[in-house]
């Protein structure tokens, strides 16, 4: 069962908000509602977050993401639609039930930390346990653990105002973790921190998530942050979710121009991985084949070297044109097969940023999965073209515009490949 | 009709005051017994408290008050208070001053007892806030003397009426600043309380009121100041204390008496203002009271609650 399910959530501000929802459902747009004095903040938002997933909602200010996250734990009641946490409908819950759900299921980290300035750090961290009715000694012990987990020791008895911004947000995070709910809502949790500390916190969050397996719904306006920490990302614009997908899906296949424009500035080398740019291994030699077959394959593909795989597609090594052409009479590859150097074979999850070093040393990088099978090849040219922010279609158009250079490009590509 | 000025007849006469009087008379007739009871109770309370203040030797009480000043603030205020109190004693104003102090303290307590809950209510409900605002304006801007009239009708001349008039006059800041203090609390912090499953009462007790405290205390300070000024005016209707001295100074044109009473009021005002002002402005965890408590209970210095 998914941890969070949002079903057709609407939030419209203004009088007769329900009419607004009906009109939106009938196809009215935002401007039409605004003329009627209604402000739609969230329009027909549906998504599911699986257990243990980091799901990021990404949008600029005013896109409705803060309203959206507050509907998940019922701080804002939706105008229409409902939210289920582990199958329990939190939208229908009121009073005691709602408070019980919040205590047991879901905690929250706030943009401006929202610490209690009159309570010490440890009493802040223990707040969730306090509302759960945990005894004092016990909750101080657990709060202390949570603070340590967040890298904050020795500050228990200080007031929040004595801490730096980054440390304050660690307290905010510890408060949410100490409550020991399986869902964590993070509302622009790192946006108020300066960039270096933000990076730090992002890394720490990913680490914590791997250790604790929490389900995290993270809100941000920073695309790089979204791409760094999100298993999946929902792109929001003007109250609507316009695309949901992994960072790579959004980068390589944006749903519309808005998303495409948005992702244009992303540092693609950190988001894209070897598996998203690699090409299918076509020019590959079977280990049982001989030098003649190798020579023919090299001529066909105009390359100067070939990867060699066994029948189960595990990578055995490579052969080079020079050596092959000297021993064409040989029946097998004895003495020709060279091992692929470590740097030239990478895993599918390696980020592009880490491919440039190897690419400088070898014309093609082998992408090998956990079982040692060759799953793809990344020629140097492919790596470079992946960096271009233009979509493939734009590239094609540019290339087709001058037909001669088009064939040039292909040739260069082929020449380097292998 | 040709001779003389034509009277301006466009605006019909509005007997608002008379209407009010009619309503008020009915009110008085209906609840007369009730107000008699309330009046007796208030008389007894204030007289009792004033008697308590007058029981010990004036100098002893002056030292006690100075000690109080030291507890909530520092030795400077303590010294100043002691000097001020001695001056009052020297002018022969100690007894009326203590009567006034009793009236002010009791009136302040009543005003807070009514005003703070009203302020909390107004902070949580926009409707209540909108209803209360003009009522507060009315209570605060109506000249203090005017309140004396209905009060005397209800309670007749005496301390009880003086106190009710004082409460009415001093109440608005308690309501207003409590509401303001609670509304000023960062909404994200309140949301944090909600997000962790706290109920409205817990949020009020653990988050809103503690964070609103400096503003509420500023309101308390204002209430005391207004109560003091009204308590003197209430001398006109038998409020007793320094007000009485002022009234008799006016009626006998006794400048010396007027000055003595006036200076006593000023000394009381400064004492009360500094005392309550320092309670409101101080950060939690740095009070002398806390120091003492910790010294006596021998608990290790833990975090402020």
Interface residues (C-beta under 8 A of the other chain):
Chain A: X70 X73 X75 X99 X100 X101 X102 X103 X104 X106 X107 X108 X110 X111 X112 X114 X115 X116 X117 X118 X119 X120 X121 X122 X123 X127 X128 X131 X132 X156 X157 X158 X159 X175 X179 X185
Chain B: X186 X188 X189 X191 X192 X193 X194 X195 X196 X197 X198 X199 X202 X206 X207 X210 X211 X284 X302 X303 X304 X305
